[in-house]
Amino acid sequence: MRNLSPQINFFSIAFVLIMILPSMAMAYDQLNNSSGATAVHVGVVLDMKGRLGKMGLSCIHMALSDFYASHASYRTRVVPKPRDSKGDDLGAAAAALYLLKYARVHAIVGPSTSMQAHFVIDLGTKAQVPIISFSTTSPSLSPLRTPYFVRIAHNDSSQAKAIAAIVRAFGWREVVPIYVDNAFGEGIMPSMADALHEIDAWIPYRSVIPPSATVDQIAAELYKLKTKQTRVFIVHMFPDLASQLFMKAKEIGMMIEGYVWIITDAVGNYLTSLHPQVIDSMQGVLGVKPYVVPTKQFENFRVRWKTKFKHADLNVFGLWAYDAATALAMAVEEVGATNTTAFLETNTSKNSTDLETLRVSQLGPKLLQALKNTKFQGLNGHFQMVDGQLQTSAYQIVNVIGNGQKGIGFWTAEKGLTKVFNLTNTTTVGYSTSKDNLRSIIWPGDTTSPPKGWVANPLYGKKLRIGVPVKTGFTEFVKVYGDNKTRPPEGYCIKVFDAVMATLPYPVAYKYFPYATPDGKSEGDYNDLVEQVYKGKFDAVVGDITILANRSNHVDFSLPFIESGVAMVVPLRDKKKKNAWVFLKPLTWNLWLTSFCSFVSVGFVIWVLEHQINADFRGPPSHQVGTIFWFAFSTMVFAQRERIVSNLGRFVVIVWCFVVLILFQSYTASLTSMLTVQQLEPTVTDLSELIKKNENVGCQEGTFVKNILKQLGFDESRSIKTYNSSEELDKLLRDGSVAAAFDETPYMKVFPIGSPLVNDVSRAVLNVIEGEKMVEIDKVLYNESNCPDSSNSLSSNSVSLGVESFWGLFLIAGLATLSAFVIYTIRFVHQHKHVLNQLEPNASIWEKIIALANNFDKKDLSSNTFKKPGFQDGNTICSVDSGEPSAGKGKEIVRGESSRV
C-alpha cells in the first residue's frame, strides 16, 4: 500500500524554507549588530528536516524579528543557535550537550518530541539552563519534578477530560484506547483512565501500536479489535502512524456504521495537512484540538505566514513556538545584560566525562524565574504560565466531513461542552456534558444516528458443553476434581483449549463437563467419550484423544496441537567409561603443542622486553631461563609475581592473558562436560528384537494400543502388561517386568461432524502453536518429564578442542608478540648504533651481533625504573624517611646489580 504521510510536499516546503530562513537570520543578525545590544545565546534543538522543526524555527525567527523591531531600544538580543536533532533521541541529547558545552547557551528551545526531551531536561537541570518546549505534551514530563523544564504547550492530560465529556454525552460505557507504544503514547493513559473512571466508563482493552509498525501489524491489531464487543476507539499517536491506521481500518470494514473513532490533538492539529485519501478514510471521525481565538494579531500573522510560506501549513505548535520566543526575549530583557557569558566551572578531574564538565549558567536561574513570571497577549491568546507550563484555555471539537473538518462545539474546564466559545456567557449554568450542546455530527457510515458503542455477538448467551475424560493416571493432560462445580478441570489439554478459545476472532462461552458416573468414576473409555459428541450429549470433547479411522466416521477432529502416534519407552544405560588420562582429552595434541610453544614464545619476548629495565628479569643465566618459563606458565593461572614495567611488555601480557583466559575456560568447560554429563543409550532400539525374544511389554489400560500390540504378535495373556499411571510404568521398567512400554502421545479436540467451529478452532490452534503461549504451556508439562526422546541426542558426546577452534586467538597473540619484538629490536638497534660505529669497518655480522648482545645484557640506566630515587648503578641506597641518601637511622644499603626495592 502506498505510504500516505500526513506531511504535504516536503520538497516544496524545504525549498521555501531554505530560501527564506537564511535571509531572515541574516536580517536578524544585522539588526543585532547595528543595535549594539548585548547578545544572549539561546540554543534551538529541533528536527530540521521535519515539518514541525522547520515550522518551529521559522516562527522563532519571525517572533524575534517582530519583537526587536518593535523594541529597538532594548539592551539585549536573543541570538538563536539552531542544532539539528535529526529526529532521534540520541541526536537531540548530543545537540543539547554541544550547545551547553561549546556554545554556552543560557536556554534551549526544544526538542521536538517527549521522548527526546527526557535526557535534554536532565542536561538542562545539571547546567541550570531552562529547557523551553513548545511541542512536548506528554504528562510524563512535569515541570514540578524537573524545575528547569518549561512547557509552553498544553499538557495532554487536559484533553483527557474533553474526550471523557464526549463519551459521557453519548452514554458510552466502554472505550478502547489505541496509542503508540512509547513515552508519548503511554503518557496520556493515566489521565485518560482517571477521566473515564469519573464518568463511570472503563477500558476493557488497550491496543498498543509500535512506533514503526508495519501495515500487517496494524491490520492484525485492528482485526483483534474487530472481534471485541466495544466499538468506541480513542486514537493517540503521531499523524504518520494514524494515517496508516485509518487507511487499514477502512479497508477491513471498521469505518462503517456502528463504529466510533475519536482522535486526540496529536492528530487533530494536523488534519489540514493530511493526504486527501487519508481524510477520505476518516469520514465521521471526531477529534479535539486546542482552540485558537481568531484575534487581529493572529490573523495578521497568519497572512504574513501564508505570504512567506505559500505551501506550508501553520498549526498551534507554530503559534506556541512564536509565543515561546517572545516570552524568552522578554525574560532576557527583564534579567538584563549582566552575566550573559558567565558560567561557573565545576570541580572535575582530568578524566572527567563531558557530562561531568558541564558548566553551570549563572544567568539560567534568574532567566527561569523571569520566564515563569512573564505575561503578555500572544498569538495563542493570553500568555501566562502556572507551575511551569501553559494553561489550557479551550478545546475545539471537530468532525471530519468531506474534504476537511467541521467544528461541532467546544470544551472548557469551566463549562464543559458548548456550541459556541464565549467564556463571558452566563446563560450556561455549571459544567455540561449534554450532547445537545454539540452541533449535528456525521458518523462513520454517513449516518446521523449516534452509535450505541458496542455490538452483541450471536454466540453470547449459549455456553458450549465441553466433555473431558476422567482418568486415574497420567493426569498431567487432563485432571478432573470431584468438586467440578467449584473447581474446573486442569491439565495440559485444558490449558491449550483455553488458549485456543481466547485466540478465536469472536468470544465463545463454554463449560467443562466430566464424562463420569455420579460417584466420580469414568463412565466409559475414549471410544465411548467420542461417541457422546455424535449423540449430542457434548458439543465438543477435549483431552488426549487419538485420531482413528473408526472415530472420524462420526466426529470431526480439529488440527492436532501435538504430533500424534504411538511411542516406545525403554530404559537407558550409561555407556561412559572412566579413564585416568581423561584430563588430556579436552584438547588435541596439536593444540597442546601449539599452546606450549606459545607460552614459551611469550615468555621469551617478555624477557627480551624487560631484561634491560626490570631487575626481576636479570640475574645469572639459569635464573633468567627459569624466569622465562616461570613467567610464561604462571600466566595460565594468573599467578605471575614479576611486575612488567615496559609499555610493550604490558601490551603483550594483556593480549596474552586474554588468550589464556579463553583457552583455560574452554578447557575447563570441555573437561567438566566429559566428567559429569552422562552418555546414555537405550537398552532396546528395535521392535522386531522384542518380538523375536518374546519380551514382555506394557501399555496403558483402556487405550487402543493394546489392540496394536496384539496385531504385532504379542501374547495378550502372557506378554502384555497394563498400567494406569506413570509411577506404575516406572516400576515395571525398573524391576524388569517389561522390556519396553508403548503408549500414545497427547492429541486434540473433537467436534460434531459439520460443526462451524472446526475450521476456526483449527486456525486458532495454528496461532497458538506458532505463538509464545504454546511454549509457556509446554514448560508446564515437559519441564517435569525426565524421559528423553530417541530422536534427539541422548548424551553430550564431548569432542576434543583443536587448533582450528582457536587459531584466531593465537594469530592475535602472535601478531601482538611479534610486533612488540620487532618494535623493540628496531628501537634497540637505533639507540645503540654508536656501538656498531665503534667497530672496525670490516667487522662481520656475527661481531656486530655480539657487540649488541653485550650492550643488551647491561642495565638501561636511562629508563624510568632506574631513574627512581634510591637506584644507582651497582649500589642502591633506599631511604626510609625521604628516599634521599642520608647517613643516619632509617638508611639501608643494598649492593649488587640485580638488587631491587
C-alpha positions in Angstrom: 0.0 0.0 0.0 1.2 3.5 -0.8 2.6 5.3 2.2 0.3 8.3 2.7 2.2 10.5 5.1 0.3 13.4 6.6 3.1 15.6 5.5 2.5 17.6 2.4 5.0 18.1 -0.4 8.2 18.4 1.7 10.3 19.3 -1.3 8.4 22.5 -1.9 8.3 23.3 1.8 12.0 22.6 2.2 12.8 24.8 -0.8 10.8 27.7 0.5 12.3 27.4 4.0 15.9 27.1 2.7 15.4 30.2 0.6 13.7 32.3 3.3 15.3 31.2 6.6 18.9 32.3 5.7 17.6 35.8 4.7 15.6 36.0 8.0 18.6 35.0 10.0 20.9 37.4 8.1 18.5 40.3 8.6 18.1 39.4 12.3 21.9 39.3 12.8 22.3 42.7 11.0 19.7 44.1 13.4 21.6 42.8 16.4 24.9 44.2 15.2 23.5 47.6 14.4 21.8 48.0 17.7 24.9 47.5 19.8 22.9 45.4 22.3 24.3 42.5 24.3 23.8 39.1 22.6 22.4 36.3 24.7 22.9 32.9 23.1 19.9 30.5 23.1 20.0 27.0 21.7 17.3 25.6 19.4 17.2 21.8 19.2 14.7 20.6 16.6 14.4 18.1 13.8 15.4 20.5 11.0 14.2 18.1 8.3 10.8 17.5 9.8 7.8 19.8 9.3 7.5 20.6 13.0 11.1 21.6 13.2 11.0 23.8 10.1 7.8 25.5 11.2 9.0 26.0 14.7 12.4 27.5 13.7 10.6 29.8 11.2 8.2 31.0 13.9 11.0 31.6 16.3 12.9 33.8 13.8 9.8 35.7 13.0 8.9 36.2 16.6 12.4 37.6 17.5 12.4 39.8 14.4 9.0 41.2 15.2 9.8 41.7 18.9 13.0 43.6 18.4 11.6 45.6 15.5 9.0 47.0 18.0 11.5 47.2 20.9 14.6 48.5 19.2 15.8 50.3 22.4 16.2 47.1 24.4 19.6 46.4 25.8 19.7 42.6 25.0 19.2 40.5 21.9 18.4 36.8 21.9 20.6 35.0 19.4 19.3 31.5 18.4 21.8 28.8 17.9 20.0 26.0 16.0 21.2 22.4 16.1 19.6 19.5 14.2 18.3 16.6 16.4 17.9 14.5 13.3 14.7 13.2 14.6 16.5 10.9 17.0 16.5 10.8 20.8 20.3 10.4 20.9 20.7 13.1 18.3 18.7 15.5 20.5 20.8 14.8 23.5 24.0 15.2 21.5 22.8 18.5 20.1 21.9 19.8 23.6 25.2 18.7 25.1 27.1 20.5 22.3 25.1 23.7 22.9 25.7 23.6 26.6 29.4 22.7 26.5 30.6 24.7 23.5 28.1 27.3 22.5 27.4 28.2 26.2 23.8 28.9 25.7 21.6 30.1 28.6 18.4 28.4 27.4 17.4 25.8 25.0 14.2 25.8 22.9 13.1 22.2 22.1 13.4 19.4 21.5 10.6 18.2 19.2 9.2 15.1 21.0 8.6 14.0 24.5 10.9 11.0 24.1 13.8 13.3 23.1 13.1 15.7 26.0 13.9 13.3 28.9 17.6 13.4 28.6 17.8 17.0 27.4 15.9 18.1 30.5 18.4 16.3 32.7 21.2 18.1 30.9 19.5 21.5 31.4 18.9 20.8 35.1 22.6 19.9 35.6 23.7 23.1 33.8 20.9 25.2 35.4 19.7 26.1 31.9 15.9 26.3 31.2 14.6 23.8 28.6 11.7 25.5 26.9 9.5 23.2 24.8 6.5 24.1 22.6 5.8 20.6 21.4 6.4 18.1 24.2 2.9 17.5 25.6 3.3 14.1 27.4 2.2 14.2 31.1 5.2 12.0 31.9 7.3 15.3 31.7 6.4 17.5 34.6 7.9 21.0 35.4 7.1 20.2 39.0 9.5 17.3 39.1 12.1 19.0 36.8 12.1 22.7 37.6 14.3 23.7 34.7 11.7 22.3 32.2 9.2 24.9 30.9 6.3 23.7 28.8 4.8 26.4 26.5 2.2 24.0 25.3 -0.9 22.2 26.6 -0.4 19.1 28.8 -2.0 16.1 27.1 -3.8 15.2 30.3 -6.0 18.3 29.8 -7.6 16.9 26.7 -8.5 13.7 28.5 -11.4 15.4 30.3 -12.6 16.9 27.0 -12.7 13.4 25.4 -14.4 12.0 28.5 -17.1 14.7 28.2 -17.8 13.4 24.7 -18.0 9.8 25.9 -20.3 10.9 28.7 -22.5 12.9 26.3 -23.4 9.8 24.2 -23.6 7.4 27.1 -20.8 5.0 26.0 -19.6 2.8 28.9 -16.6 1.1 27.3 -13.8 2.7 25.4 -10.7 1.1 23.8 -7.7 3.4 23.5 -5.3 2.9 20.6 -2.0 4.5 21.2 1.7 4.4 20.1 4.0 2.3 22.2 6.4 5.0 23.6 6.6 7.6 26.3 4.3 10.0 24.2 1.6 7.4 23.8 1.8 6.0 27.4 2.0 9.4 29.0 -1.7 10.2 28.4 -3.1 6.8 29.6 -3.2 7.5 33.4 -5.1 10.8 32.9 -7.4 9.1 30.3 -8.2 6.2 32.6 -8.9 8.6 35.5 -11.1 10.9 33.4 -13.1 7.9 32.1 -13.5 6.4 35.6 -15.0 9.7 36.8 -17.9 9.3 34.3 -18.3 5.5 35.1 -16.8 4.4 31.8 -14.0 1.9 31.7 -11.2 0.5 29.5 -11.7 -3.3 28.7 -8.7 -3.5 26.5 -5.7 -1.4 25.4 -4.4 -1.5 21.9 -0.7 -0.6 21.7 0.9 0.0 18.3 4.7 0.0 17.9 6.0 3.3 16.5 7.5 1.6 13.5 4.6 -0.8 13.0 4.1 -2.3 9.5 0.8 -2.4 7.7 0.4 -6.1 8.6 0.9 -5.4 12.3 -1.7 -2.7 12.2 -4.1 -4.9 10.4 -3.6 -7.7 13.0 -4.4 -5.4 15.8 -7.4 -4.0 14.1 -8.7 -7.5 13.4 -8.3 -8.2 17.1 -10.3 -5.1 17.9 -13.0 -6.1 15.4 -13.7 -9.2 17.4 -14.4 -7.2 20.6 -17.8 -6.0 21.6 -16.6 -2.4 22.2 -16.9 -0.1 19.2 -15.6 3.2 20.6 -11.9 3.8 20.0 -9.7 6.7 21.1 -6.6 7.2 18.8 -3.5 8.9 20.3 -0.4 8.7 18.0 1.6 10.7 15.6 -0.1 11.6 12.2 2.1 9.3 10.1 1.0 6.2 12.1 -2.6 7.4 12.4 -2.8 7.7 8.6 -1.9 4.1 8.1 -4.3 3.1 10.9 -7.3 4.7 9.4 -6.5 3.6 5.8 -6.3 0.0 7.0 -9.4 0.4 9.2 -11.5 1.5 6.2 -10.1 -1.4 4.2 -11.2 -4.1 6.7 -14.6 -2.5 7.3 -14.2 -0.7 10.6 -15.2 2.8 9.3 -18.9 1.7 8.8 -22.0 2.4 10.8 -21.8 1.4 14.5 -18.1 2.4 15.0 -16.9 5.5 16.9 -13.5 7.0 16.4 -12.1 9.9 18.5 -8.7 11.4 17.8 -6.6 13.4 20.2 -4.9 16.7 19.3 -1.8 14.7 18.2 -3.7 14.0 15.0 -6.3 16.8 15.2 -3.7 19.5 14.9 -2.6 18.1 11.5 -5.9 17.4 9.9 -5.3 20.2 7.3 -2.0 18.6 6.3 -3.2 15.0 5.8 -3.4 13.5 2.4 -6.8 13.6 0.8 -7.0 9.9 0.6 -6.4 9.7 4.4 -9.1 12.3 5.0 -11.4 10.2 2.9 -10.8 7.1 5.1 -11.5 9.2 8.3 -15.1 10.3 7.4 -17.1 10.5 10.5 -14.2 10.7 12.9 -14.4 13.1 15.9 -11.4 15.0 17.2 -10.3 17.5 19.7 -7.6 20.2 19.3 -6.6 23.4 21.1 -8.8 26.3 20.1 -7.1 29.5 18.9 -9.2 32.6 19.3 -9.1 34.4 15.9 -7.7 37.7 17.1 -6.5 40.5 14.9 -2.9 39.8 15.9 -3.3 36.1 14.9 -5.0 36.9 11.6 -2.2 39.3 10.7 0.5 36.7 11.5 -1.4 34.0 9.5 -1.5 36.3 6.4 2.2 37.0 6.7 3.0 33.3 7.1 1.0 32.4 4.0 2.8 35.1 2.1 6.2 33.8 3.0 5.5 30.1 3.1 2.7 29.5 0.5 2.7 25.7 0.7 3.5 25.3 4.4 0.6 24.8 6.9 0.6 26.6 10.2 -0.8 25.0 13.3 -0.9 25.6 17.0 2.7 24.3 17.5 3.9 27.2 15.4 1.9 29.7 17.5 3.4 28.2 20.7 6.9 28.5 19.2 6.2 32.1 18.3 5.0 32.9 21.8 7.9 30.9 23.4 10.4 33.0 21.6 8.6 36.2 22.5 8.4 35.2 26.2 12.1 34.3 26.2 13.1 37.7 24.7 11.0 39.5 27.4 12.6 37.4 30.1 16.1 38.0 28.9 15.5 41.8 28.9 14.0 41.5 32.4 17.1 39.8 33.7 19.4 42.4 32.0 22.7 42.4 30.2 24.9 41.3 33.1 26.5 37.9 33.3 25.4 37.0 29.8 28.6 34.9 29.4 29.2 33.9 33.0 29.4 30.1 33.6 30.6 28.5 36.8 33.3 25.9 36.4 32.7 22.6 38.1 35.3 20.7 40.0 36.3 17.9 37.7 39.3 15.7 37.2 41.4 15.2 34.1 39.5 12.0 33.1 36.0 13.5 33.6 33.3 12.9 31.0 31.5 15.6 29.0 28.6 15.4 31.4 30.8 16.0 34.4 32.5 19.0 32.8 29.3 20.9 32.1 29.5 24.5 33.3 26.7 26.0 35.4 25.0 29.0 34.0 24.7 31.9 36.4 22.1 33.6 34.2 19.9 30.4 34.0 18.1 30.6 37.4 17.2 34.2 37.0 16.1 33.7 33.4 13.9 30.7 34.5 12.2 32.8 37.2 11.6 35.8 34.8 10.2 33.4 32.2 7.7 31.9 34.6 6.5 35.4 35.6 6.1 36.6 32.0 2.6 37.7 30.9 1.5 39.1 27.6 -1.1 38.8 24.9 0.3 36.3 22.4 -0.8 34.7 19.2 -2.5 31.9 21.1 -4.3 34.3 23.5 -3.3 35.4 26.9 0.1 34.0 27.8 0.6 33.0 31.4 2.2 30.0 33.0 1.2 28.2 36.1 3.6 25.7 37.7 6.0 26.0 34.7 3.5 25.2 31.9 1.0 27.0 29.7 -2.6 26.8 31.0 -5.3 25.2 28.9 -8.0 27.6 27.6 -10.3 25.6 25.5 -10.6 22.7 23.0 -12.5 22.7 19.8 -14.4 19.5 18.9 -14.3 18.8 15.2 -16.0 16.3 12.8 -14.1 15.0 9.7 -16.6 15.5 6.8 -15.9 15.7 3.1 -12.5 17.2 2.3 -11.9 18.6 5.7 -13.3 19.2 9.2 -16.2 21.0 10.7 -16.4 22.5 14.2 -19.2 21.0 16.2 -18.6 22.5 19.6 -16.1 23.5 22.3 -15.0 22.2 25.7 -13.7 24.3 28.6 -12.8 23.2 32.1 -15.4 25.6 33.5 -18.4 25.0 31.3 -17.8 21.6 29.7 -19.4 21.2 26.2 -20.8 24.3 24.5 -21.8 25.1 20.9 -20.1 28.5 20.9 -16.9 29.7 22.5 -17.8 32.5 24.9 -16.2 32.5 28.4 -18.3 35.5 29.3 -21.6 33.8 28.6 -23.6 33.4 31.7 -26.6 31.6 30.3 -24.9 28.2 30.7 -25.1 27.1 34.3 -22.4 24.8 35.6 -20.5 22.1 33.8 -22.4 20.4 31.0 -21.8 17.1 29.1 -25.1 17.1 27.2 -24.9 16.1 23.5 -27.5 18.9 22.9 -24.6 21.3 23.3 -23.0 19.9 20.1 -23.9 20.6 16.5 -25.0 17.8 14.2 -22.5 15.0 13.7 -21.9 12.8 10.7 -20.8 9.4 12.0 -18.9 6.6 10.2 -21.1 5.1 7.6 -22.6 8.5 6.7 -25.2 8.3 9.3 -26.5 11.0 11.8 -27.7 8.4 14.4 -25.2 8.2 17.3 -23.7 4.7 17.6 -24.5 2.7 20.7 -20.8 1.9 21.1 -21.0 -1.9 21.3 -22.2 -4.9 19.4 -23.8 -8.1 20.6 -22.3 -11.4 19.5 -24.8 -14.1 18.4 -22.8 -16.7 20.3 -23.3 -14.9 23.5 -25.9 -16.4 25.8 -25.1 -20.0 24.8 -22.3 -22.0 26.5 -20.8 -24.9 24.7 -20.8 -28.2 26.6 -17.2 -29.5 26.6 -16.7 -33.1 27.6 -13.5 -34.2 29.3 -12.2 -37.7 30.1 -11.9 -38.9 33.7 -8.5 -40.6 34.4 -6.8 -42.2 37.4 -3.4 -41.8 35.9 -1.4 -39.5 33.6 -3.4 -36.6 34.9 -0.8 -34.1 33.5 -3.0 -33.9 30.4 -6.5 -33.8 32.0 -7.2 -33.8 35.7 -10.8 -33.8 36.9 -11.6 -32.9 40.5 -14.5 -34.4 42.5 -16.0 -30.9 43.2 -16.1 -30.0 39.5 -18.8 -27.4 40.1 -16.4 -25.2 42.1 -13.1 -26.4 40.7 -12.9 -26.8 36.9 -10.6 -29.4 35.2 -6.9 -28.7 34.8 -4.0 -30.0 32.7 -2.1 -29.6 29.6 -5.0 -30.2 27.2 -7.3 -27.8 29.2 -4.7 -25.0 29.0 -4.3 -25.5 25.3 -8.0 -25.4 24.7 -8.4 -22.3 26.8 -5.7 -20.6 24.8 -7.3 -21.6 21.5 -10.7 -20.2 22.6 -9.1 -17.0 23.6 -7.5 -16.7 20.1 -10.8 -17.0 18.2 -11.9 -13.9 16.3 -15.1 -13.8 18.4 -15.9 -14.7 22.0 -17.3 -18.2 22.8 -18.7 -19.2 26.1 -18.2 -22.8 27.2 -18.3 -25.0 30.3 -16.5 -28.3 31.1 -18.4 -31.5 31.9 -16.5 -34.6 33.1 -17.5 -37.9 31.5 -18.1 -39.6 34.8 -20.6 -41.6 36.8 -22.3 -40.0 39.8 -19.6 -41.5 42.1 -16.8 -39.7 40.1 -15.5 -42.7 38.1 -15.1 -42.8 34.4 -18.3 -43.6 32.5 -16.5 -45.3 29.7 -13.4 -45.5 27.5 -12.3 -43.0 24.9 -14.4 -44.5 22.1 -17.5 -44.1 24.3 -16.5 -40.5 25.1 -16.1 -39.6 21.4 -19.5 -41.2 20.7 -21.2 -38.8 23.1 -20.4 -36.0 20.7 -22.1 -37.8 17.9 -25.1 -38.5 20.2 -25.3 -34.8 21.1 -24.5 -35.0 24.8 -21.4 -32.8 24.3 -20.8 -30.1 21.8 -17.1 -31.0 21.8 -14.6 -33.1 23.7 -11.1 -32.1 24.9 -8.4 -34.4 26.0 -5.6 -36.8 25.0 -7.7 -38.3 22.2 -6.1 -40.0 19.2 -7.5 -39.7 15.6 -8.6 -43.1 14.5 -10.4 -44.1 11.3 -13.5 -45.5 13.1 -13.8 -42.4 15.2 -13.5 -39.9 12.3 -16.6 -41.6 10.8 -18.8 -40.0 13.5 -17.0 -36.8 14.5 -14.6 -34.1 13.2 -11.2 -33.6 14.7 -9.5 -30.2 14.8 -5.9 -29.7 13.8 -3.7 -31.6 16.3 -1.6 -29.4 18.6 0.9 -32.2 19.2 2.0 -34.8 16.7 0.0 -37.9 17.3 1.2 -41.5 17.3 2.5 -44.4 19.4 5.8 -44.2 21.2 8.0 -46.9 22.7 9.5 -46.2 26.1 12.6 -48.2 27.2 15.2 -47.9 30.0 18.6 -46.1 29.4 22.1 -47.1 30.4 25.3 -45.2 30.7 28.0 -46.1 28.2 30.6 -43.8 29.6 33.9 -45.4 30.6 36.3 -44.0 33.2 39.9 -43.0 32.1 42.8 -41.9 34.3 44.1 -39.7 31.4 40.8 -38.0 30.7 42.2 -34.6 31.7 44.2 -34.6 28.4 41.2 -35.3 26.2 39.7 -31.8 26.2 42.5 -30.6 23.8 44.0 -32.3 20.8 47.8 -33.0 20.7 48.2 -30.2 18.1 46.5 -27.7 20.4 48.6 -28.9 23.4 51.8 -28.4 21.4 50.7 -25.1 20.0 49.8 -23.8 23.5 53.2 -24.9 24.9 55.1 -23.2 22.1 53.0 -20.0 22.6 53.7 -20.0 26.3 57.4 -20.2 25.7 57.4 -17.7 22.9 55.6 -15.1 25.0 57.8 -15.7 28.0 60.9 -15.2 25.9 59.6 -12.0 24.3 58.6 -10.6 27.7 62.2 -11.4 28.9 63.7 -9.5 26.0 61.4 -6.5 26.5 62.1 -6.3 30.3 65.7 -7.5 30.6 67.4 -4.1 30.4 65.0 -2.2 32.6 63.5 -4.7 35.0 65.5 -6.3 37.9 63.0 -9.2 38.0 64.3 -10.4 34.6 68.0 -10.1 35.4 70.5 -12.3 37.2 72.5 -15.4 36.3 71.6 -17.2 33.1 70.0 -20.1 34.8 67.9 -17.7 36.8 66.8 -15.9 33.7 65.9 -19.1 31.9 63.8 -20.2 34.8 62.2 -16.8 34.9 61.2 -17.1 31.3 59.4 -20.4 31.9 58.0 -19.5 35.2 56.5 -16.2 34.0 55.1 -17.8 30.8 53.3 -20.7 32.5 52.3 -18.8 35.6 50.0 -16.7 33.4 47.9 -19.8 32.9 46.6 -19.3 36.4 47.3 -15.6 36.6 49.9 -16.2 39.3 52.8 -14.3 37.9 54.5 -12.1 40.5 57.1 -10.3 38.3 56.0 -6.8 37.5 56.1 -5.5 33.9 57.4 -2.0 33.5 57.7 -1.5 29.8 54.7 -0.5 27.7 55.4 -3.1 25.0 55.6 -5.8 27.7 52.3 -4.7 29.2 50.7 -4.7 25.8 51.9 -8.3 25.1 50.8 -9.5 28.6 47.3 -8.0 28.2 46.7 -9.7 24.9 48.2 -13.0 26.1 46.2 -13.0 29.3 43.0 -12.6 27.2 44.1 -15.6 25.1 44.9 -17.7 28.2 41.5 -16.8 29.7 39.6 -18.0 26.7 41.7 -21.2 26.4 41.5 -22.0 30.1 37.8 -21.5 30.3 37.2 -23.6 27.2 39.4 -26.4 28.6 37.5 -26.3 31.9 34.1 -26.4 30.2 35.1 -29.3 28.0 36.6 -31.3 30.9 33.6 -30.7 33.1 31.3 -32.0 30.3 33.4 -35.1 29.9 33.4 -35.9 33.6 29.8 -35.0 34.5 27.5 -35.4 31.5 26.0 -38.8 31.1 26.4 -40.6 27.8 23.2 -42.7 27.6 22.0 -45.2 25.2 18.7 -47.1 25.0 18.6 -50.8 26.1 16.2 -51.6 23.1 16.2 -49.9 19.8 14.3 -52.3 17.5 10.7 -53.5 17.9 11.5 -56.8 16.0 14.1 -57.6 18.7 11.3 -57.6 21.3 9.1 -59.8 19.2 11.9 -62.3 18.5 12.9 -62.6 22.1 9.3 -62.7 23.2 9.9 -60.0 25.7 7.2 -58.6 28.0 5.8 -55.2 27.0 3.5 -52.7 28.7 0.7 -50.4 27.6 -1.8 -48.1 29.3 -5.1 -49.5 30.4 -8.1 -48.7 28.2 -6.3 -47.5 25.2 -6.3 -48.7 21.6 -2.5 -49.5 21.9 -3.3 -52.9 23.3 -5.0 -54.0 20.1 -2.0 -52.8 18.1 0.4 -54.9 20.2 -1.8 -58.0 19.7 -1.8 -57.4 16.0 2.1 -57.3 16.1 2.2 -60.7 17.7 2.5 -60.1 21.4 0.6 -62.6 23.6 -2.2 -60.7 25.5 -2.3 -63.1 28.4 1.5 -63.5 28.9 3.5 -60.8 27.3 1.3 -57.7 27.6 1.1 -56.0 31.0 -1.0 -52.9 31.6 -0.6 -49.8 33.9 -2.7 -46.8 34.9 0.0 -44.3 35.9 3.5 -43.2 35.2 4.5 -44.5 38.6 3.3 -48.0 37.7 5.2 -47.7 34.4 8.4 -46.7 36.1 8.1 -49.6 38.5 7.6 -52.1 35.6 10.7 -50.8 33.8 12.9 -50.7 36.8 12.2 -54.2 38.1 12.5 -55.7 34.6 8.9 -56.8 34.4 8.7 -55.3 30.9 11.5 -54.6 28.4 9.6 -51.7 26.9 6.3 -49.9 27.1 4.0 -48.5 24.3 1.7 -45.5 24.7 0.0 -42.8 22.7 1.0 -39.1 22.6 -1.4 -36.3 23.6 -3.7 -35.1 21.0 -6.6 -32.8 20.1 -10.3 -31.7 20.2 -13.3 -33.4 18.9 -16.5 -31.7 17.4 -19.6 -33.0 15.8 -19.5 -33.5 12.1 -20.2 -30.3 10.2 -19.6 -28.0 13.3 -18.8 -24.4 12.1 -16.3 -24.2 14.9 -13.9 -26.8 13.5 -12.2 -24.6 10.9 -12.0 -21.6 13.2 -10.6 -23.7 16.0 -8.1 -25.3 13.7 -6.8 -21.9 12.6 -6.7 -20.8 16.3 -4.7 -24.0 17.1 -2.1 -22.9 14.5 -1.9 -19.4 16.0 -1.4 -20.9 19.5 1.2 -23.4 18.3 3.2 -20.7 16.5 3.0 -18.2 19.4 4.7 -17.9 22.7 1.7 -19.2 24.6 2.3 -22.8 23.5 5.9 -22.5 24.8 4.6 -21.5 28.2 2.1 -24.4 28.2 4.8 -26.9 27.1 7.0 -25.9 30.0 4.3 -26.9 32.5 4.2 -30.4 31.2 7.6 -31.2 29.7 9.8 -29.5 32.3 8.6 -32.2 34.7 9.4 -35.0 32.3 12.7 -36.9 32.5 12.2 -39.2 29.6 14.4 -38.2 26.7 13.4 -38.6 23.0 15.4 -41.1 21.0 15.1 -38.8 18.0 17.2 -36.3 19.9 20.8 -36.7 21.1 20.7 -38.8 24.4 24.1 -37.5 25.5 26.6 -34.8 25.0 29.5 -36.5 23.2 32.3 -34.1 24.0 34.8 -33.6 21.2 38.4 -32.6 21.9 39.1 -29.0 21.0 41.6 -28.4 18.2 43.8 -25.6 16.9 41.1 -24.7 14.4 38.9 -23.5 17.2 41.4 -21.0 18.5 43.6 -20.1 15.5 42.2 -16.6 15.6 43.3 -16.1 19.2 46.8 -17.5 18.5 47.0 -15.3 15.5 46.2 -12.2 17.5 48.6 -13.1 20.3 51.3 -13.9 17.7 50.9 -10.7 15.9 50.9 -8.7 19.1 54.1 -10.5 20.4 55.9 -10.3 17.0 55.0 -6.6 16.7 56.3 -5.8 20.1 59.5 -7.8 19.5 60.2 -6.0 16.1 59.5 -2.6 17.5 61.8 -3.2 20.5 64.6 -4.6 18.2 64.4 -1.6 15.8 64.4 0.8 18.7 67.3 -1.0 20.5 69.5 -1.1 17.3 68.8 2.6 16.7 69.7 3.5 20.3 73.0 1.6 20.1 74.1 2.4 16.6 77.1 4.1 18.1 78.3 0.6 19.3 78.3 -0.5 15.7 80.1 2.6 14.6 83.0 1.9 17.0 83.7 -1.5 15.4 86.1 -2.0 12.6 84.6 -1.2 9.2 85.2 -4.7 8.0 83.6 -6.3 11.1 81.5 -9.4 10.4 77.8 -9.6 11.2 78.5 -12.0 14.0 80.8 -9.5 15.6 78.1 -6.9 15.4 75.6 -9.2 16.9 78.0 -10.0 19.8 78.6 -6.3 20.4 74.9 -5.6 20.5 74.3 -8.6 22.8 76.9 -7.3 25.3 75.1 -4.0 25.4 71.7 -5.8 25.7 72.9 -7.6 28.8 73.6 -4.2 30.6 71.1 -2.2 32.5 69.4 0.7 30.8 70.1 3.4 33.3 68.2 5.9 31.3 64.9 4.0 31.9 62.3 5.3 34.4 62.9 2.2 36.5 66.5 3.1 37.4 65.8 6.9 37.5 63.6 6.5 40.6 65.1 7.8 43.9 67.1 5.1 45.6 68.5 3.4 42.5 72.2 3.6 41.5 74.3 1.5 39.2 75.9 -1.2 41.3 74.8 0.3 44.6 71.2 1.1 45.6 70.5 3.3 48.6 67.0 3.3 49.9 66.0 6.0 52.4 63.0 5.0 54.6 62.3 8.6 55.5 62.7 10.8 52.4 64.1 8.5 49.7 67.3 10.6 49.6 70.8 9.4 50.6 71.5 10.1 54.3 73.9 8.9 57.0 71.7 8.1 59.9 68.9 5.9 61.2 66.4 4.7 58.7 69.0 4.1 55.9 69.6 0.8 54.2 72.4 -0.1 51.7 71.8 -2.8 49.2 74.6 -3.8 46.8 74.5 -5.9 43.7 73.5 -5.3 40.1 70.3 -7.3 40.4 69.2 -5.8 43.7 65.7 -4.1 43.7 63.4 -2.4 46.1 
